[in-house]
Amino acid sequence: MRSRDSSACMVDRRAFLGSAAAVAAAGLGMVRHARGAQATLGVGFIGCGGRMWSHIACVKQLIDEGAPLRSAAVCDVYRPRLDAAAEATGGTPYMDYRELLADPAVDIVAIASPDRHHCLQALDAVEAGKDVFSEKPLAHWQQFEQLKALAHRVDETGAVLQVGTQMVADSTCRQARDLIREGVIGKPLHAQVGYFRQGDWGERGMPIPDPDARPGPDLDWDAFIGDAPQRPFDISRFFQWRMYLDYAGGPPTDLYPHVYTPLAIALDLSMPMRVSGLGGKLFYNHAREVPDTVNILADYPEGVTVALLGTQANARPVETCIRGSEATLVFGGPGIQIFPADGNATPSLEVAREAGGDTIDLWRDFLRCVETRERPWSDVWTQYGVQTVVNMGMLSMLGGRMLHFDPDGERILEDPPVEVA
């Protein structure tokens, strides 16, 4: 993502990190660098549900490979999950994530709590002097102000924040960016990407392990609610939270950051100019609140429109491509294919993928940046732009109105009603 200039209240992260004076002025950043040079870094895991076990496995693999890491602490608001994670890692167990952040043995924080908590827990971790690997989405669709605060605070403190959009571990997004910068496709005009799969991953994908679970010393309902609307305890909301708008957003927040982030990197996208979202609950019509089908269109000041498409009711994919004035760049074949703009089906150029990758490679990149203080692949400014598009798409779909982004005030604005004569 291309950072905005200071007049738009955006910090150029590359300039910031490249300036020794700026880093020296950020005392906390110097503390972080010194800490990164230590022999061993303690990892704290916040949110010990299904996805966190992938991160626990990644850290274990890295330790086995000789990385200077150790599992220092684990946290969950549900004691059975907490106890299982503590037994597997040997980390100190906490039910309150703030106690984990206060633990001096914790240097790096991995966050895989429900979506609503990612942004606020990451912000608190940054304030506590920790570097952060956060699951996507970086923020809930109602949390734009918190997202904005986190992006700026990461730069102010010199923190390293990586978001778990593991598709960026594939080198093709950076190779595509270089090709586009070289003018291979001319001026980028239109791009499309989608996430299509079949299955209701709320109720069916999130079983209730204990139907008798109730709030108490082993289940902290208030901590689960966080800044969401206060509601009486509901066992489905607690265990199947992906079904509910208070805590999740369906495909746009759960899935789309994966595919949109590589496209944002390839196109050097800034913040969107305007966004429209369409769709809804078109097939899975039961207790689920979140949509199953959402299509988002985003216009950018660079003069490119991006179509972000998807449904959870059909797994037939769409091609990921960027159409320019001179040619079309397609993610496919050996890695990248360039086709003539006239629609000719024979590629004029094929570029081999330099490296594939997955979550473990995203962790390797994160640890490298913890040491060097460089910008990670899925950094906070890239995710600020990606998440803003996702949030605006959700708000547009739910409100039935196109939304605009004000770059000077960093605000999301609604379209006024259109009067038809």
N, C-alpha and C positions, 0 to 999 in steps of 0.2 A: 504494500500500500504506500502511495506517495503521501508524505506528511504535508499538512497545510502549513502556510507561513504564519508568522506570529500575529499578523493582523487578523487572522481568523482564529486566534486563540489556540493554535496548534503548535506544539513543539516539534521541530525537525529532529527526530530521534537520532538519525545518523550523525547529524552535526553535534548533537548533545553528547553522544557517546564518543565522538571523535575528538572532543575538546578536553585536553588534560586539565585546563583551568576550571571548566565546568564540573568535571568529576571531582577535582580536588575541593571545590567549594561545597560539594555535597558530601558532608562529613560521613553521613550514613553509608554513602556509596563506597567510601574508602574502607569503612569498617567491614562492609560486605566483601570487598576484594581481599582484605587480609584474612577474613574467615574462610574464603574460598581456597586459600592456599594451605589450609590445615590438612593434616594427614587423613582425617576421617570426618565426613559430614553426616550428621544425624538427620534422618528423614522422619517426618511426622505425617501420618495418614489420617485425613479427616473424611469421615463417611465411609463405612466399611461394608457397603452393599456389594452387589454383583460386579459392577465395573471396577471397584477398587482392587479386587483380587487380581486383575490384569496388571495394575501398577505394582502391587506387592510382588508379583511374579517377575516383573521387569527389574525391580530393584534387587531382588534375589539373584537374578541372572547376572546383573552388572557386578554385584559383590563377588559372585563366583568367578567372574572374569578378571577380578582384581581392582575394580573401581573403589575409590576411597569413600565408601558409604557404609552406613549401618542403619538398621530399622530402630528408631529411637522411641517412637510413641504412636499410639493409635487412638482414634476418637470416634464414637458413634452415640446417638441418643437412644439406641435400643441395645440393652445389655447383652443379649445372646449374640448379636453380630460383633459387639465389642470384644466379648470374651473369646470368640473364635479368632478374631484378628490378632488379639494379644498373644494367644497361644501359638499362632502360626509365625508371628514375627519376633516375639520376645520383647516387643515394645511396651512401654508404660501405658496402661489404659486410662483414658479420660472420657467422661460423658459430656463435658463442657469443652468445646474447642478452644475457648480462651485460655483455659488451663494448659492445654497443649502448647499454645503459642507462647505462654510464659515460661515454658520449660527450656532452660538454657542448653539442654542436650539436643534440641531441635534446631537445625539450620535451614533445612529445606522442607517445604510443606507440599504434599500432594492432596488435592481437593477433589473428591468424588461424591459429595453430598448431593441431595436433591437440587435441581436447577436454581431454585429460588435463593439458595445459600451461597452459590459460587462467588458472586461478586463481592458481597459483604465480608465473607470469610477471607477472600483474597486481599481485600483492602485492609482488614485487621492484621493479616499476616505481613503485609508490606510495612505497616506501621510498627509491627513488632520486630522488624529487621530481618525477615525471612525472605528467601526467594521462593517462587511459587510455580508449581505445575498444576494447572487447573483443568478439569474436564470442561468440555463445551456443554452448553452454551456459557459464555463468560458471564452472562446476566440473564435473568428472567425477562420476558418481553415487556413487563411493566416497569423495569428498573433502568431506564435510560439515564437518569441523573446520577445514579450510583455508578453506572458504567463509565460515564464521563469523568466522574471524580477519580475512579480507579486509574483510568488511562493517564491522567495528569499526575496523580500521586506516584505512579510507578516511575515516571520520568524525574520527578522532583527528588525522589529518594535514591535513584540509581539502581532500583531493584531489577531483577531478571524475572520475567513472567512468561511462561510458555503455556499455550492452550492446546489441549489434546485433540487437535484436528489432524490425525495421523496421516491423512492423504498428502500432506505437504512434505512428508518424508520422501516421497517420490520426487526425483529431481526434475521431472518434466515441467513442473510449474515455473521453476527458475530458468530452465532452458528456453521455455516459451517466452518468458519475459525478455531474455536477451535477444531472441530472434525478432520480437516486436520492436524493441528499442533500435535494432539495426534496420528497421523499415522493410522487413521481408514481406509483410502483408499490406503495406501501405498504412493508411489511417484506420485504426480499429473503429468499427461502426456498430457492430451488433455481436452479442455473445449469448450462448445458451448453455445451460447445464441443468441436470435434473437428478432427483433421487427418487427412484421408483422401487417399491417392494410390496409384497403381498402378506398381510397379516396384521391383526390388531395387537400391537405390542404393549397395550395398557393392561387390560384385565387378563388377557390370556398370557401375556409375557411377564406379568408380575404376580406370582402366586402369593397367597396369604399363608405364611408358615405356621402361625399360631392364631387360630380364630378366637381364642380366649384372651389374647393380649389386651391389656388395659393400661391407661396412664398410671404412673407411680414411680417408685425408685428405679425400675428397670425399663421404663419407657417415658421419655421426657417429651410430652405432647407440645408444651409451650415452646420448647426449643425447636421442634420440628416446624411449627407454625411460623416462627421468625417474624418477618415484617408482612406476612400475608394477612388477609382478613381473618379475624378471630372467629373460630367455629368450634362447636362441641366436638369431642373426639369421635372419629369415624374410622373404623378399622381399614376400610377400603382406601380412604384418603391417605392413611399412614403407609400402608404397604404398596398400594397401587397408585401412587401420586402422579404418575405420568398421564393418567386419565383426566386430570382436573386442571382447569385454567389457572387456578390460584397458584399452582406449583410448576406447571409445564405449559407447553404450547403446541404439542404434537410435532408433525414433521418439520415445520420451519425452524423450531429451536432445537429439537432433538437430533435432526439429521442434516439439515441444509448447511450448517456451518462447515461440515466435512467437505462438501463439494464446492461451496462458494469460495472458501479460503484460497485454494489453489488458483481459481480464476482471478480473484482479487490481486494475488501476487503477480500472475502473468500479465495482467493489464495495468499494473501500477495504479490501482484505483485510489482515489481520494474518498471523501465523503459523498454520499448520493445527493442529487439535486432534488429529485422527487421520486416517490415510490407508491405503487398501487398493488394491493393484494386482493385476490379473488379465490373463492373456494368455500370450504366449510365441512360440516359433517354430512358427507354425501352417501356414505355406505354403512359405516359402523354406527348404527343408531340405537344405542342402548344407554347405559349409565355414563358412558364416556362423554366428557365435555369438549375435549380438544378436537380440532378438525382432523380429518383423514386425508383431505385433498387441499392443497394450497399452491397457487401460482402467483409469483411475484414479478413485477416489472420495475426495474430501477434505471432512471436516467442519471447520467453523471455529467458534471461540468466539462469533462474532457471531450464530450460529444459522442458518447457510446451508450447504448442501451443494453442492459443485461436481463435475460429472461431466466428465472429460477423456477423450475417446474417440478411437480411431484404429486404422487398419491401413494397411499398404503394399501390400495385395493387391487393394484395391478403392477407386476414386476417388469413389464416391458420397458427397456431403457430408452433414452434419447441420446443422441450424439453430443459430446461436449466439444464445442468448437467456438472459434473467434473469427468473425467475418470482417475482413478489411476491404479497403478500396481497391487493392491490387490482388489479394489472394485470401484464402481461408486456411486457418490453422486448426487442425483437428488433433485432439489427443487420442491416438490410436496407432495401429500398426506397430512398428518397432519402438514407438514412444511418441513421436510427433510426425504428422504428415502435413504438407503444404499443398493445397489444391488451387488451380486457377480460379479467379473470381467469376469466370463465365459459366461455372457449373460443371466443367469437365471432370469426369470421375477418375482420371488418372493423376496420381500425385506428381507434382513437379519436383518435390524434394522430400526426402525422408530423413529424420534425425533420430538416432538411437538413444534410448534412455541411458543416462549415465549411471543412475543408481535407483533401485527401488527402496522400499522401506516400510516400516510399520511403527507401532507404538514404541518399541524398544529403541528404534533409531531416533525417534523424537526425544526420548529420554537422554540418549547420548548427546544429541545437539544441545539439550537443556544443560546438561552437566558441563559441556564445553563452555557454554556461555556463562555459567556460574563462575567458572575459573577466569575467563577472559573478559567478562562484562560486555560481550558483544550482543548484538540483537539476535534472538532466536528465530527460528523459521516461522513460528506462529505467535508472533509477539503481540503486545497489548495494543499497539496502534493499528496493526492489520485487523485484529479482532474488534477494535472499536468501530471500524468501518463496516466489517461484515455483520456484526451484531446490530448495528444501527439499521442496516437494510432489513434484517430479519425482524427486528422489533417494529419498524415502520410497516412492514408487510402484514404482520399480525394485527396491528392497530388499524390499518386501512381495511383489511378484510372484515374485522369485527365491527368497525364503525361505518363501513360503506362509503368511504370518502378518501380521495387521494391525499397524501401527506407530502409536505415539503420540508427540506432541511435548511435551516438558517446557519451558514458557516461562521458568521461573525459572532453570533450569540450562542452557537452550538445548541440549537433548539429544534425540536420537531413541531411543525406548525400544520394545522388543518387547512384544507381547502375550504373557502366559503361556499355555501350552496350556490348552484348555478340556476339562474332564473331563465326559463324558456318562454319566449314570447308566444 
